């Protein structure tokens, strides 16, 4: 069980005033290593997120004809803004979650 899970479970069982449990030296170094590794892993999804969000206006600027193209009577540019980001965000979140969990499992 990870230190974070142990901490969350101990909060529910605690009666009265709750204090943060102290990690041993090995647990603390493991937590610091995991934190740094997961921060490094988060860079790629963040770059893709910002590229997607900031790239849409650029695509619309480069291809102004997207306003005239229609799919089911709706302009493609509107569909790109209203529909496209949500599956992309879901995929990015799932990708990052799998990578973070794999990192935790490697050190278990």
N, C-alpha and C positions, 0 to 999 in steps of 0.2 A: 504494500500500500504506500502510495506516495506521501511525502510529508504534508502536502497541501490537503489531501483527502483526510489524513489523520487529524489535521487541524480542524477541518470543517466538521468532522464527526464529533470531535471532542467538544466543540461549541454547543452542539445540541444536547449533550448529556450533562454538561456542567450546570450545577445549581449555584446560585448566588453570583458573586463577582467572578468574571472570567479573566484569566491572565494568559498571555501568549506563551505557549510552551517553548522552551529553548531546545534548539537542535544540538546534537553532538557535533564534534568537529568534522567527522566524515559526512554527516547529513548536511551540514552547512556548506561544505565544499561542493557536494553533489548539487545542492539547490542553486548555488551560484553558477556552477558550470551549466546546468540546464537552462537557467535564465539567460545567460549569455548566448548559448547555442540557439535558443528559440528566438532571441532578438535577431541574430544573424539570419535565421531561416525566414523571418517575417519580412525581410527586405524585398525579396522577389515578388511576393504577392502584393505588397504595397506599391511597388513600381508598376506592376501590371494594372492595379486599381487606378492609380493616377493617370497612367497612359490611356486607359479606357475612358475615364471621365473627361480628361483634358483632350483626348483625341477626337471625341465626337464633334465638338465645334470645328475642329480642323478639317474633319471629313466633310462636314456640311459646307465649309468655306471652299474647299477644293472641288466639291461636286454639287454645285447649286441646283443641278437638275433633279436631285433627289426629292425636291419639293413637288415636282410635277409627276413623278412616278407614284402610282397608287396601287395598293394591294387591298382588295376588298373595299375599295372606295376610301381608304385611309392613306394619306401620304406616307411614304416609306420613312421619311425623316421623323415623323411623329412616332411611328412604330419603333424606330431605333431608339428614341428617347424614352418611350413609355414601357417597352417590353424587353428590349435587349439587355439592359443593365442587371435586371433581377436574376436571370439564370447565370449570368457571368459572376455576380457577387456570390451566389450560392455555390458555384463551382470553386471560386477562390477560397471561400470559407472552408469548404470541405477539404480542399487540397491542403490548406494550412493546418487544419486540425489533424489530418492523417500524418503530416510531417512532424508535427509537435508530439503526437502520441508515439510515433516511431522513435523519436529521440528519447522520450522517457523510457520506453521499453528497452532500448539499447543499454541504458545505464542501470536497469533494475537488477 
